[in-house]
Amino acid sequence: AARAASVAALPTPRPALTNLDGIERSAYQWFTLALAREAEGKTDEAVAAYRQALAADPGLSAAHTNLGTLAYNAGDAGTARASFEAALALDPEQTEARYNLARILHELGEVELAASELRRVVQTAPDFADAHYNLATALEHLGSQRQAVEHLRRYMALATDGGEELAPWVEEALARLERLQA
């Protein structure tokens, strides 16, 4: 169960202004504009607005996270990784950035590092079902079957409340659980 979710948290308004095409906006205004463009499916405009928000306030971790998500969704794992790492350097508690970074690390074959990041995610967000699922997958690849089983069980306990959308993932997790316990 993989997902790349944008952070919807709004930053604290900053007094710094940016000028683009004669329109002055604060980092906060650029960020909210980016969220709106992203919701409208206007990815290029969203990316440009997030970049303007970062030009006005380079410490805006949520903008880094959202740029990472857009880059990941566009198939640019390198840019996504750099964006998530930048977000975490500014705000180590950003769960979505850490989760998405872990997914990229796993895809790039850095499974031990991915597992380490996912452990941090489930410690800070124990009810994050997808993090348990992906941690189980990483642990399974690392040969830690017992721990993988524990996280698959936790995923299933959390995911069964997810409705039909999660049903295929729960069925797959159940099959993996049965295989690992055999």
Phi, psi and omega in degrees: 000098181249144176210154173234108185249141176279150177276125182264357182295136180268140180283164173291132181302141178245148180285341183299139180244148177240145181244119177224122181055035177079000181256120178266132179219150174279168176304319179300315180293319177298319181297313180294325175297318179298316178301317180296315180295322178296316179297330179277356181081014180266075188299314181300318179291324177297314179301314180299319180291321176297320179295321176294321177299319179289329175295323179283328181211091182298345180270012183278087187299324181297327177292321175299315180299314182292324174297321177299318179297315180295320178296317179299314180296335178272000178087015181257081184296325180296312179293320179299314180301312180299321180293316179294321178295321177296318178298316182289330176295327179275325183215088183298347181269004182285098186299315182297319179296316180294318179298312182292324175299316179300319179298318179295314179303317179298314180298328180276002178088005178268064190293320180297316179294321177299315180298320179298315179295319180293327175299318178296322179297311183289337174290318182273336180225074186297344180260014180276092187304312183299327178295320177296318180299311182290327175294319177300318179298314179296315180297323177298316178296329181274358178085012179265071187298317183299315179293324177299317179300316179302316182284329174295320178297317180295319177302312183297321178297321181281322187282338182295345175271001185276355178082194185296331182302324182268353185309313179298323180292322179294318178298318179295318179296320178297317178297318177296319180299314179297320179295317182291331181274348183287000000 
